Amino acid sequence: MNAQKTQRLAELEAINTEKDKGSKSTWRNWTRSNEFFEMIDLRTELANEKIAAKKKSPPSNAWRNDPATEKQIAYLRNLGIAIESGMTKGRASDLIEMHKADGSVGSLNGWYKDGSN
């Protein structure tokens, strides 16, 4: 449907270009035509659809599954938190945020105080 609207909009803009060539009072002729109002409506619809599509797209959390960075691992070690093998960026980020929030994250013999492992 979007492709059809885009194609029709291009057709209407081509009509506008042709009208520009033929008359000195183009604006008056063009603004009184049905094509003008159809073009304005299509532009508005397409813009609104684009805005709605952006609002519906949830932010991507794919980064959370990437391996933890060296900086995250070093920071967690400085905090005294045990490093899990295969720790992800998301897990490291969560542990860092928990520590910043209340300092409750830490390890006791390799187990997290929050019981999350």
N, C-alpha and C positions, 0 to 999 in steps of 0.2 A: 504494500500500500504506500509506503514511504517513497519508494522508487517512482511510483506513478505520480505522486504529488510533485516530486522533484522534476520529473519530465514535463509535467503540465506547466510548472512554474517557468521552466526554460522556454517553453513554447510561448507563454504570455510575454516574457521579456523580449523574445524575438519580435512579437507583434508590436511591442512598444518601440523597438528600434526602427521598425518599418514606418510606424506612424511619425516618428521623429523626422524621418527623411522627407515626408510628403507635405508637411504643413508648418506654417509659421506659428499657428495657434495650437501647437501640438498638446501642450499641457491641458488646455481647456477641453480639447477633443478626447484626449486620453483619460482624463479624470471623470468624464461623463460616460465612459464606456463600461460595459459589464466586465470586460477583461481586466480593467484596472482594479475593480473591487474583488474580483476573483483572485487576482495576483496578491493583493494585500491579505486576503483571507488565508491563502496558501502559505504565504510567508509567516504569518502569525501561527498557523497550525504547526508548521514544521519547527518553528522556534520553540513552541510549547512542548512538542513531543521530545525535542532534544533536552530541554530542561527536565522533563519528567523522567526521561531515561537516566539522566545523571543522578536524580534523587533516588531511584530504585536500585541502583547498583551499590551493593554493600562494599565497604572497603575490603581489599584483599588482605587476607591473613596468611598468605602462602609463605611469607618470610619466616613465620614462626617455626616452620619445619626445617629450615636451613640449619646447618651445624652452628653451634655457638661460636662466636668470634674469640680470638685470642684475648682481646681486651676484656670481654665478659668473663672468660675463664680466670684471667689474672685477678680481676676485681673480686670474683667469688672466693678465690683462694685467700686473698687479703682479708676477706670477711670471716674466714675460717669455715666456709661452707664446702662440704664434700662435693667433688665434681663427679657426676654420673658419666659412665661411658656412653658416648653417642648423644650427649646433651645437645638440645636444640636451642636456637636463639630465643624461641618463645619461652621455654622452660627457664633458661638463664635469666631472661627479662623478668619473668614472674618472681623468681627467687630474689632478684635484686630489689624489685618493687616492694616485696613483703618485708625485706630487711629495712628499707628506707621508711616504710610505714610505721613499724613498731619494733624493729630489731628482733623479732621473734624467730627469724630463720637462722639456723645454725645447725651444725651436725654433732651428734653424739654417737661415736663409733660408727660413722657412716650413715646414720639415720637422721633425717631431718626432724627438728623439734616439732614442726607442724604436722608430722605424720604423713606427708605427701608422697613418700617413696615406699 
